């Protein structure tokens, strides 16, 4: 792609615009140019191009927001078509048992990202949102995933964020070991003092974490034993479903599919 005099490619400039709108859902064209550091002429030209393709949308007063086409494309990612779609029935069943919010999260560098969330009337208030991120070391979701990740994943995180983690979570490694021993993670409220979350890992066939399944309950509530059992059973069932989807169909000795018995 052609570069600007500043050395930025067109893709770099487009990504700066999309990232600015991710942080601030609506901006005026001038505001978007200011947030991205682009000349107004460049910003206006890119806005026109992206709006024609549905990547951006103009509001009734001219404000710019992310376009529906981005949402359509996101629905076709493996995260949406495989993990989220497979998880939803298990999340619905779990939500019906615990009567509180259930979440599906994945690791995203030093954070966990919410992939899907189901709630209901009367559930504990939950500040997390789909596509939102939270610090991996301060959440049960992060602990459940890291406890069942390769050691190199934890080492990489500590090499980058070790100082902050040591200050905010001095018993971090011991907590991961405890989560691995128990098969789930539960932390005292940190991100939101009103709620606590309990998470179980979703594992691949090698026993490595793909995601975490979570229930969010009031901080002052005692978690019933059957809620914890429902959470861990749902996570195991989801793990099994994902493994079955990856498993190739049984083949015959010459590579032909085995015939189905009549």
HELIX and SHEET records of a PDB file:
HELIX    1   1 UNK A   10  UNK A   23  1                                  14    
HELIX    2   2 UNK A   29  UNK A   36  1                                   8    
HELIX    3   3 UNK A   40  UNK A   52  1                                  13    
HELIX    4   4 UNK A   68  UNK A   74  1                                   7    
HELIX    5   5 UNK A   78  UNK A   78  1                                   1    
HELIX    6   6 UNK A   79  UNK A   84  3                                   6    
HELIX    7   7 UNK A   85  UNK A   98  1                                  14    
HELIX    8   8 UNK A  136  UNK A  138  5                                   3    
HELIX    9   9 UNK A  140  UNK A  147  1                                   8    
HELIX   10  10 UNK A  151  UNK A  168  1                                  18    
HELIX   11  11 UNK A  172  UNK A  182  1                                  11    
HELIX   12  12 UNK A  225  UNK A  246  1                                  22    
SHEET    1   A 2 UNK A  56  UNK A  58  0                                        
SHEET    2   A 2 UNK A  64  UNK A  66 -1                                        
SHEET    1   B 6 UNK A 133  UNK A 135  0                                        
SHEET    2   B 6 UNK A 111  UNK A 118 -1                                        
SHEET    3   B 6 UNK A 102  UNK A 108 -1                                        
SHEET    4   B 6 UNK A 209  UNK A 218 -1                                        
SHEET    5   B 6 UNK A 195  UNK A 203 -1                                        
SHEET    6   B 6 UNK A 185  UNK A 186 -1                                        
END                                                                             
